[in-house]
Amino acid sequence: MLQTIPLANDEPALAGAPMICAAQKVLAFLAQHETIGLTKGKAFQRSFVHWAAAEFAWPGLEEDKLFLVNKVLNEYDFPPLEALHFVLLKLKLIRHEKLICRLTKAGRVMVGAPGDLFNSIAPFYLFQVDHAASSRLPEPPLENWSLYLNLLHVEAARGVTCGILREALFGKPDPADLYDRVPGIIWNQVLRPLCWVGLLEDVTTGEHPHFEDRRYVTTPLWAKAFEYTPAGAQVSVMAAHRFRRDHPV
């Protein structure tokens, strides 16, 4: 099976982890400026959202792309920042005081410590956050992370599409269905979170691909974060059949 390995703060592969790099920038901003203003709804104010869009340079959601569809940016217009705000608050690395956000003592310790941030953020964000809740339409939760990680460890090492994962986990789509939602569900709850913490990379080519055509590979950080024991990590056809039987979508 895959066992997580705590990462050191000088691990070079962390430079490819978008959420960890973004978390470092938010904590460093607070260490320097002390506060971030909040709206009445307790979201970050627009001025900070604009700063974050420029500083994060989030893959696929760079500043220029965000402003193509928005004249101004609210926190909900920049989903990675919205997710990071939630995570930092839940991990008690930041706190709200009325309409002000500040660093906590624990957050101050994490400034300049990307390995410690990854060790705290990645397990919480991947395994405890309800990713189905971010969907505009109701989704069944996909909760068997052990199976997903073991399957991706084998398949994504050489590159795998969302469509192939859909067939491995749930079988082929019904030809009678006008639209297959399952690849989008896998993307929303498994693939995108793994990309955001830097364990997978979306290497899809072409504009506006369908979810089933998006292609993913494991990053150098994957090998640093997981210890692989082959005897326990074999994803057999029988296991996939059992999963499809017990988890219909």
N, C-alpha and C positions, 0 to 999 in steps of 0.2 A: 504494500500500500504506500501512499505518499504521506510522509511525515514532514511537518513544517520545521524549518531551521531558522533560528533567530539570526537576523542580519546585523553585521557590524555597521557602524556609522560611516566608515570609509569605503563601503562596498561600491565600486564604480557603476555596477549595473542599476543602481537606484536612480541614476540620472535619466533613465528611460521610463520612470514611473510617474505618469502625469499627476495623479492625486497626491503623491508624496511630495513632489516638487512644488505643487500648488500649496499644500499645507505648510511647507517650509516658508513660502513667501508670505502667507497670511500671518503666521506666528512672528516672523521677522518684522512685518509691518507693525504689528501690535507692540512688539518690543521697542520699536523706534518711536512710534507715534502715540502709544498708550491706549488709544481708543479707536473704534470704528462706529460711526453713527448708524442707528437702526431706524427703520420706519415704524409706524404705529403697529404694523403687523409683525414686527420683530425680524424683518428681513434686512439685509445690508442695504444701505442707502445707495442711490444710483451712482454717486461719485465714486464710491468704492467698487461697485460692479464694473464701471468703466475702467478703473485702474486694473482690476483683476483680469478683465478680458485682454488687456494689452500685455500684462505681465505673464499671465499663464501661457499664452500662445498654445492653447489646448488643441491637440491634433484633431482636425476636422471642424473645430469650432473657434478658429482664430478670429481676432478682433474684426478684420475686414468682412469676414463671412457673417458674423453676428449683426453687423451694421447694415448689411445688404437687406435685411428683413425687419430691422428695428431702427427707428430714429434715435431712441434712447433705450438703455438697457436696464430693466429691473432684474432682481435676482432670479426670478422664475424664467427669464429669457436666456439665462446662462446655466443650464442644468448641472454642470459639474460643480459650479460654485454653490448652488443650492444644496447639492448632496454633501459637499465638503463642510458647509456651515452646520448642517445637521450632525454630521459625524463628529466634528470637533466639539460641538456642544454636548453630545451624548457621552463622549469620552472625558468630559470635564477638563478639556484643554483650553477652552474659552468659557466665559460666562456672560450673561446679560444682566445689566444693572439699569432697569427702566429702559431708556432708549439708547443705551450705550453698550458696546461689546468690549470686553477686556480680556487679557490673558489671565489664566489662573496660575497658581504656583506650579502645578504640574505642567501646564503649557509652557511656562517660562523655561523649565528644565529641558523641554523638547526643542527649543530653538537651536538650530544648527546641528540637530541629531537625526538625520534622515533614516538611519537604520532603526532607531527606537520608534520613530513615527510609523514606519512600515510595520514593525512588529505589533504595534497597537492598532493601527488603522485597518490593515488588510484583513485580519481575522474578523474584526467587528463588521466592517463594511460588506465583506463577502458572505459571511455565514449568519449574521444576526439581523441585518437590515432586510426589510420586506420589499424586495425589488418589484414584486408584482403590483405593489401599491402605486408605482410611478406610471403605470399604464393608463391610457385614457379609457380603455375598455377592460372589463373584468377578466382576470387571468387566473387559471389554477396555479398555485405556487409549485415551483420545482424545487424540491428540498433535498434530493439525494446528491449532495455535493461530492461525496466520496466517489460515486460512479462517474460524475461529470469530469472530475479532475483526473481520474485514472484513464478514462477514455481519451481525454485531450492530451494527456502525457504521451500516449502512443500515437494518436492520429495527427495532432497539431505539430508534432516535431518536424513533419515534412509538409505541413500545410493541409488544412481541412476546411471544407465549406460548411456553412450552416445547414444546407440541404442534406449533406451526408450525415451530419450529426442527427438531424431529424429522423432519417431512416434508421440509423443505428439505435436510437432511443425509443422511437415510437412507430417505426414501420413507415411504409410509403403512404403518401396522402391519398385520400379517396378521390378518384378521377371525377366523381360527380360534384365535388365541392368547387364552387366558383373561385374561392380564395382560401388558401391554406394559411391559417394564423400561427401554426406551430413554430415555423422558423423565427418569426418575430418574437414569440414568447421566449424561445431559447436565447435569442439575441439580447432581449431586455433583461432576463434574469440570470444569465450565465456569462455570455460572451462579452457584453459591454462592461459589466463589473470587473471582469478579469483584465480587460484592456485598460480600464481606468486606473487600476492599481499597478499596471505595468507588467503583468504576467503573460498576457497575450498581445499580439499586434495585428491589427486589421491591415492586410496587404492587398485588399481588393483593388482592382483596376477598373477603369471605366466610370462613367458618371451615372448616378442614381441607380445602382444595382438593386435587384430584389434581395430580400433578406436571405433567401436560400442560396444565392450566388456569392454572398460575401465570404471571403477567404481569410483564415486566421492561422498564425504560426505562434509557437511559444517563443518567448524572448530569452535573452541571456539571464534575466532575473529569475525565470522559472527554475532553472537548474540550481541557482543559488538558494532559492527559497524552499525547495522540496528535496527530500531525500527519498530515493526510489528503491523499494525492495521488491524485486520482480516476483517473488513467490506469492506475495499478497496483492499484487496489482494487476494481475491478468484479468482483462475484461473479456469474458467468454461470450460466445453466442447465446449460451443458455442464460447467462445473467441478463443479457439484453432482452431476451424473450420474456423473462420473468418481470423485468421492469416494464415492458410494454403491456404485459397482462395486468400488472398491479397499478399502473399509472396511466390509464387511458386519457387522452386529451381530446 
